[in-house]
Amino acid sequence: MVDELDLAKLCITNPNATIFVEADSGASMIDFGIFPGDKLIIDRSINAKHGDIAMVLWDGGYMIKKLSIRGSRVQLISGNPDNPPILVHPEADFSVIGVVTWSFKKQFRR
């Protein structure tokens, strides 16, 4: 007998605050295991903390980055050594949309 796997029960703790996004075609998060085309689950109800991978709105665009939070200093860290950290200035148009809780990648005939 095979146990049934319910991805909604496994991956979603707050359905009303959950969104799904697809990682873009860039390679900026590959060292953190997020590749272009991966599907990401974002929980908007989680308060982002230092070290979390989050979806952010910065300078008019959405991006997925690892957060480095030290006091009032926030940096957006890429998972690719070719991309330097982005320092978020206090006056910048910046907000955290939610925290990435899961990522999925297609294996069949990608």
N, C-alpha and C positions, 0 to 999 in steps of 0.2 A: 504494500500500500504506500502511496506517495502522499505526503502531507501537502496540503494546499498552501501556497504562498500568496498572501494578500499584500501587494506592494503598498496600497493605501494605508493599511494598518501599520506596516513596518516603517514607512517613510514619512508619514504626515501626522504630526501631532496637533496641528491647529489648521483644519481645512479652510476656514474663513480667512486666514492670513497667509495662505500658501499660494505661490505662483510658480509656474514652470517657464524656463527660458532655455534657449539654445545658445551654447557658446559660439562666439563668432569665429571667423576664419583665421584670426590671428594666433600666434604661438606664444602669447605673453604669459600663459599660466601652465605651460606643459610640465615644468618642474614640480608643480603642485598636483599633477595628475589630471588636469583639465585640458582637454584637447578640442580643437575646432569640431563643431558638430555635436559635442556631448550635450546631453540634456541635463539641466540643473534644476534642483528643487530649492526654492528660496522661501524661507520662513520670515515674514515681515514682523512677527510678534516677538522675535528674539532681540534683546538688546545686545548689539555687537560689542565685542570686547577685543582687546589686544590679541592678535594672532588668528582671529577669525577670518575666513574668506567670505567676502560680502559683495553684494551687488550695490554699487553706489551711483549716485548722480553727481557728476563732477564737470564743471565748466560746460554745462548743457548737453552732456552725453552720458550714457550708461556704460558702466564697465564692471568687470569682476576683478577684484584685487584682494590681496591679503592686507589686513589692517595692522599698522604699527601705531599704537596709541601710547604716548608717554606724556602724562599730564594733559596739557592743552595742545601738544604737538601731535599732529596726525600725518602719517605717511602712507601712501598706497604702494604696496610692494608687489612687483611682478614676479611670476614664477619662471622668469627667463633672464639669465645674467646679462643679456644684451640690452635690457631695458632698465634704466636707473630708477630708483624710487621717486615717487612724485610727492613733494611736500605740499600739503594742503594749507594754504594761508588762511588765517581766521576770517578774512573778508571774502574768501572764495565762495562761489555757488557750489555748495557741497552738502549732500545728505546721504545717509545710509538707507537704502531701500529695504534690505533684509540680509539675513545670513544664509549662505549656501550650506544646506544640510546634507545633500546627496548629489552625486553626479552619476550619470549612466552613459555608457557608450555602446553603440551598435557594433556588433561583431559580424553578423550575417551579411555578406555581400556589400561591405561598406564601400 
